[in-house]
Amino acid sequence: MIINNVGFNHCHDADFYIDRPNGSGDYLLLLLKTDSIFTLEGTDQRVPGNTVFLYKKGTPQFYRCIPQNTFSNDFVHFDFENDEEEAFAEYNVPFNTPIPIKNINFLSFCIKSVTYESYSCNKNKHKNVLNYMSLIFSKIDEEISLCSETAFDNKFEKLSIIRGKLYSRPYDFHNVEEAAHELRMSKSLFQHNYKKKFGTTFINDLIKSRTAYAKMLLTTTNLNIDAVASQCGYKTYVHFAKQFREQTGMTPSEYRNANKNKT
């Protein structure tokens, strides 16, 4: 890896801006410590501090300071040698995309070390620089994965809430569309995530929850069968009886008769 220019903890006044329509002629890794404005695909976007930004070689570079503020960052201008670009591509760090970073101090330390090694006379400085840059990319990759896992967990937490509501109030849900709409998901995405989370489909859970609720009503109340079907969310007795028998092997009346002396 060739380090063309590197800087640690550089600060600039409010009039700071970068305007490079053809890029800088190399790759540019930015570690932003203050909020800034980036122009991405013709649109200005405020990018917060504690963010990494990697410009691909040949990409236009437009970024500047927030008005009436200062700009602080670490940066590395670099080029790949031999097959290094393929090796670094395995870290899945996207180009031209703001990447929020939690442990920015560690990455800043690595860039500080790259700065020191680049201007030193150390025997192994080229190897050391490559190792530090590999570590930087590896930690960014981990941060991206962690953010994805967090979003994934949050989504599954919402699915768990839906499932809890389904089993406590099965009559509130009539189809997949209603549940998907509650989570602002498409029907297909909701069904995919639901099965991945719980190992069964939403419809199967809906039928099981309605059946469990029907069993309770049949054994603890004197509601007629049609009323039980309605209380469980069914529009017709036929539909209710069919699904109940598939789940229990008995009709609702048979189940009530068989369990009337057990409560």
C-alpha positions as CSV (number, residue, x, y, z in Angstrom):
1,M,0.0,0.0,0.0
2,I,1.3,3.4,-0.9
3,I,0.4,6.3,1.5
4,N,0.4,9.5,-0.5
5,N,-0.6,11.8,2.3
6,V,-1.8,11.3,5.8
7,G,-2.9,13.6,8.6
8,F,-4.0,13.2,12.2
9,N,-6.3,15.5,14.1
10,H,-6.3,18.3,11.5
11,C,-8.5,21.2,12.4
12,H,-9.8,23.9,10.0
13,D,-11.8,27.1,10.3
14,A,-15.4,27.7,9.2
15,D,-14.4,28.6,5.7
16,F,-12.9,25.1,5.0
17,Y,-14.2,23.3,2.0
18,I,-13.0,20.6,-0.5
19,D,-14.0,20.9,-4.1
20,R,-12.5,18.2,-6.3
21,P,-14.7,17.3,-9.3
22,N,-12.4,14.6,-10.4
23,G,-11.4,13.4,-7.0
24,S,-7.9,13.5,-5.5
25,G,-6.3,11.0,-7.8
26,D,-6.3,8.3,-5.2
27,Y,-8.4,6.7,-2.5
28,L,-9.3,8.9,0.5
29,L,-10.2,7.6,3.9
30,L,-11.8,10.3,6.2
31,L,-12.3,10.0,9.9
32,L,-14.7,12.8,10.7
33,K,-14.6,14.2,14.3
34,T,-17.0,17.1,13.8
35,D,-20.3,17.5,11.8
36,S,-19.8,18.4,8.2
37,I,-21.7,18.8,4.9
38,F,-21.1,16.3,2.0
39,T,-22.5,16.7,-1.4
40,L,-23.5,13.2,-2.5
41,E,-25.1,12.7,-6.0
42,G,-25.8,16.5,-6.2
43,T,-27.5,16.7,-2.8
44,D,-26.1,18.2,0.4
45,Q,-26.1,15.9,3.3
46,R,-25.2,16.7,6.9
47,V,-22.8,14.0,8.2
48,P,-22.3,13.8,11.9
49,G,-19.0,13.5,13.7
50,N,-17.7,10.0,14.6
51,T,-18.2,8.9,11.0
52,V,-15.9,7.3,8.5
53,F,-16.1,8.1,4.8
54,L,-14.2,6.3,2.1
55,Y,-13.9,7.9,-1.3
56,K,-13.2,5.6,-4.2
57,K,-10.4,6.6,-6.6
58,G,-11.8,8.9,-9.3
59,T,-15.0,9.9,-7.4
60,P,-15.8,13.6,-7.1
61,Q,-15.0,14.9,-3.6
62,F,-17.2,17.7,-2.2
63,Y,-17.3,18.3,1.5
64,R,-17.1,21.3,3.8
65,C,-17.4,22.7,7.3
66,I,-20.8,23.4,8.9
67,P,-21.3,27.2,8.8
68,Q,-19.9,29.0,11.8
69,N,-18.2,25.9,13.1
70,T,-14.8,24.2,12.8
71,F,-13.9,21.1,10.9
72,S,-11.7,18.3,12.4
73,N,-10.7,15.0,10.9
74,D,-8.0,12.4,10.3
75,F,-7.3,11.4,6.7
76,V,-5.4,9.0,4.6
77,H,-4.8,9.4,0.9
78,F,-3.6,6.0,-0.5
79,D,-3.2,3.7,-3.4
80,F,-3.3,-0.1,-3.5
81,E,-0.4,-2.2,-4.8
82,N,-0.6,-5.6,-6.6
83,D,-3.6,-7.5,-5.4
84,E,-4.2,-5.5,-2.2
85,E,-7.5,-4.0,-3.5
86,E,-9.1,-7.5,-3.8
87,A,-7.9,-8.3,-0.2
88,F,-9.3,-5.1,1.2
89,A,-12.6,-5.6,-0.7
90,E,-13.3,-8.6,1.6
91,Y,-13.9,-6.2,4.5
92,N,-17.1,-5.0,2.8
93,V,-16.5,-1.3,3.5
94,P,-18.7,0.7,1.1
95,F,-17.4,3.6,-0.9
96,N,-18.9,7.1,-0.8
97,T,-21.2,6.2,2.2
98,P,-21.2,7.7,5.7
99,I,-20.4,5.0,8.2
100,P,-21.2,5.8,11.9
101,I,-18.5,4.6,14.3
102,K,-18.8,4.1,18.0
103,N,-15.1,3.5,18.9
104,I,-13.7,6.4,16.9
105,N,-10.8,6.9,19.3
106,F,-9.3,3.5,18.4
107,L,-9.4,4.2,14.6
108,S,-7.9,7.7,15.3
109,F,-5.1,6.0,17.1
110,C,-4.5,3.7,14.1
111,I,-4.3,6.7,11.8
112,K,-2.0,8.4,14.1
113,S,0.2,5.3,14.0
114,V,0.0,5.3,10.2
115,T,1.1,8.9,10.2
116,Y,4.1,8.1,12.5
117,E,5.1,5.0,10.5
118,S,4.8,6.8,7.1
119,Y,7.3,9.5,8.1
120,S,9.6,7.3,10.1
121,C,12.8,5.5,9.0
122,N,11.6,2.3,10.6
123,K,12.8,-0.9,8.9
124,N,9.4,-2.4,8.6
125,K,7.3,0.7,8.2
126,H,5.6,-0.4,5.0
127,K,4.5,-3.7,6.7
128,N,3.4,-1.8,9.7
129,V,1.4,0.7,7.7
130,L,-0.3,-2.2,5.8
131,N,-1.1,-3.9,9.1
132,Y,-2.6,-0.7,10.6
133,M,-4.7,-0.1,7.5
134,S,-5.9,-3.7,7.5
135,L,-6.9,-3.2,11.2
136,I,-8.8,0.0,10.3
137,F,-10.8,-1.7,7.6
138,S,-11.4,-4.7,9.8
139,K,-12.8,-2.6,12.6
140,I,-15.0,-0.6,10.3
141,D,-16.3,-3.9,8.9
142,E,-17.1,-5.0,12.4
143,E,-19.0,-1.7,13.2
144,I,-21.1,-2.2,10.0
145,S,-21.9,-5.7,11.0
146,L,-22.8,-4.6,14.6
147,C,-25.2,-2.0,13.3
148,S,-26.8,-4.5,11.0
149,E,-27.2,-7.0,13.8
150,T,-28.7,-4.3,16.1
151,A,-31.2,-3.3,13.4
152,F,-32.0,-7.1,12.9
153,D,-32.5,-7.5,16.7
154,N,-34.8,-4.5,16.9
155,K,-36.9,-5.9,14.0
156,F,-37.2,-9.2,15.7
157,E,-38.1,-7.6,19.0
158,K,-41.1,-5.9,17.2
159,L,-42.0,-9.3,15.8
160,S,-42.0,-10.8,19.3
161,I,-44.4,-8.1,20.4
162,I,-46.7,-8.9,17.5
163,R,-46.6,-12.6,18.4
164,G,-47.4,-11.8,22.1
165,K,-50.4,-9.8,21.0
166,L,-51.4,-12.6,18.7
167,Y,-51.6,-15.2,21.4
168,S,-53.2,-12.8,24.0
169,R,-55.8,-11.3,21.6
170,P,-56.1,-13.6,18.5
171,Y,-59.4,-12.1,17.5
172,D,-57.6,-8.7,16.8
173,F,-55.8,-10.2,13.8
174,H,-57.6,-11.5,10.7
175,N,-54.8,-11.8,8.1
176,V,-51.1,-11.3,7.4
177,E,-51.6,-7.9,5.9
178,E,-52.9,-6.4,9.2
179,A,-49.8,-7.6,11.1
180,A,-47.4,-6.5,8.4
181,H,-49.0,-3.1,8.2
182,E,-48.5,-2.7,12.0
183,L,-44.8,-3.1,11.5
184,R,-44.6,-1.1,8.3
185,M,-43.4,-4.1,6.4
186,S,-44.4,-5.6,3.1
187,K,-46.4,-8.8,3.3
188,S,-43.6,-10.9,1.9
189,L,-40.9,-9.4,4.1
190,F,-43.0,-9.8,7.2
191,Q,-43.7,-13.5,6.4
192,H,-40.1,-14.2,5.7
193,N,-38.9,-12.5,8.9
194,Y,-41.6,-14.1,11.0
195,K,-40.8,-17.6,9.9
196,K,-37.0,-16.9,10.4
197,K,-37.6,-15.7,13.9
198,F,-40.1,-18.3,15.1
199,G,-39.7,-21.3,12.8
200,T,-43.4,-21.2,11.8
201,T,-45.6,-19.0,9.7
202,F,-47.8,-16.2,11.0
203,I,-50.9,-18.1,9.7
204,N,-50.0,-21.2,11.6
205,D,-49.6,-19.2,14.8
206,L,-52.9,-17.4,14.2
207,I,-54.7,-20.7,13.8
208,K,-53.0,-22.1,17.0
209,S,-53.8,-19.0,19.0
210,R,-57.4,-19.0,17.9
211,T,-57.7,-22.7,18.7
212,A,-56.3,-22.2,22.2
213,Y,-58.6,-19.3,22.8
214,A,-61.6,-21.3,21.5
215,K,-60.7,-24.2,23.9
216,M,-60.8,-21.8,26.8
217,L,-64.2,-20.4,25.8
218,L,-65.7,-23.8,25.1
219,T,-64.7,-25.1,28.5
220,T,-65.2,-22.1,30.7
221,T,-68.3,-20.3,29.2
222,N,-71.8,-21.2,28.0
223,L,-71.4,-19.3,24.7
224,N,-73.0,-21.2,21.8
225,I,-70.6,-22.4,19.1
226,D,-71.4,-19.6,16.7
227,A,-70.6,-17.0,19.4
228,V,-67.3,-18.8,20.2
229,A,-66.3,-18.7,16.5
230,S,-67.1,-14.9,16.4
231,Q,-65.2,-14.3,19.6
232,C,-62.1,-16.0,18.2
233,G,-62.2,-13.8,15.1
234,Y,-63.9,-16.1,12.6
235,K,-66.5,-14.8,10.2
236,T,-68.2,-18.2,9.7
237,Y,-68.8,-21.3,11.8
238,V,-67.7,-23.5,8.9
239,H,-64.2,-21.9,8.7
240,F,-63.9,-22.1,12.5
241,A,-65.0,-25.7,12.7
242,K,-62.7,-26.8,9.9
243,Q,-59.6,-25.3,11.4
244,F,-60.5,-26.4,15.0
245,R,-60.9,-30.0,13.8
246,E,-57.6,-29.9,12.0
247,Q,-55.9,-28.8,15.2
248,T,-57.7,-31.0,17.7
249,G,-59.1,-33.9,15.8
250,M,-62.6,-33.0,17.1
251,T,-65.4,-30.6,16.3
252,P,-66.0,-27.7,18.7
253,S,-69.1,-29.5,20.1
254,E,-67.2,-32.7,20.6
255,Y,-64.4,-30.9,22.3
256,R,-66.8,-29.2,24.7
257,N,-68.6,-32.4,25.5
258,A,-65.4,-34.2,26.1
259,N,-64.0,-31.6,28.5
260,K,-67.1,-30.3,30.2
261,N,-66.4,-32.3,33.4
262,K,-62.7,-31.4,33.5
263,T,-63.1,-27.8,34.6
